[in-house]
């Protein structure tokens, strides 16, 4: 009888420990921006919903991402140990994918050819934390492709909106398999003093529309974390694009 009582007492404790372990091992995959001006292995990951995480442990040893780098990160939350006011959670990084992070390029007649104008496939576009994020696909094989967001001053518009072009240079790559990629363009150079938002039009050339031009209308609200696709599930690309 004493043995039965002992197991009856210990079973709830065992189940509670099991539940805690399960919670600890649950992993999350999120997109955000790195804060690492000192180039340390411990750094801050600022998610696009403005949740700030401190990476204090990692399965990727000696990883030092540069400050301002956009990434998709898989992580688990570590047990509470008294957090600083500058972040909400301490986490262990399990995996990371560096998202191509670029600004807006002012195109000229001299750079027109190198920028290219090859068609591309758009899977999703959304704005978060000052970035225009584009989930795209292109047919390629082994060569480096170039993705740019450009402003062409030689073109004039009368709608009082900023007009930007997504440009793709396939570098004469052989269209063998579809490659998936993500790119984040920093929109802060579009800000205008005295305003809290700016309207802009994105021009694309998409192969799933027969190579015809397509336009998207956006309102960039400065410094907000609102997602244009709040239900979007972020994932690390399986067949990664070769891009700059």
Steps between C-alpha positions, in 0.01 A plus 500: 500500500784738581655433158170579326468822699857601408431460127168684535684794656789504253288466181357860501852636555632294207218621272561862603871468418412343167268791415770751588748318276249499214444875538874560507559293186226665294671688220388815318589635157482878459634776278671812628808722513829444680644753744870418536711812461784343704510183286448261794377140510234618747271752332144632481242376251222755453200314358266678260233519772758692709562213742867525595697181562847459642695212342707360786549147366525358151535182300693706244825572679694821433217647290538880499233664283554857395294781645184562296500155336154358437461131591252220546585328825392178668540508878381369836430719801734444793387486864451836669819637654419865566486693175635844422254771402640504146351161406211272596646148475829313493509235229714228347544527122448170316524616140527825307453613140644835399252695291653717229479852643532802272404864460340690212728563203477814287535375145689689228548444129848361578365237740185410306646191329668354809176529700319284243130460435437124496166361612455354848225322693347671805360272769428765764580861587456670837633792704634458853722718719619736225564220249332394179526120504465301179464122483595410143590217265700483178618223263875459521787257535839609632568868425464796734179702449458863600185645661460876539240756601563810290376853452528626143516882494465502120136388529231747608160430659209732585337318792720654774622155601851357513554245224745215551599209276597148601777403260652157439819415313502124426863521380417272204450209737352178360132468612528149641319499838296746702703671773329660801623813674419787731620858485438792737536857373549780752239770437625767741646714219141561381410690816393860466532750786167608641321182399453158662439299183568495126306341214700313239441282196708192430550401134593138425554280196363154580531186287171360634333803338665438166786737578261796509539783749298477819453767766441487875388795715633537854491744790820494702425613857822600668627276776192278528514124539164437329522217249318515168465121522444441874410132451811426294706205620873570473724211394862453400509441120568139399659564161688821577551763232851612408458875523669831573 
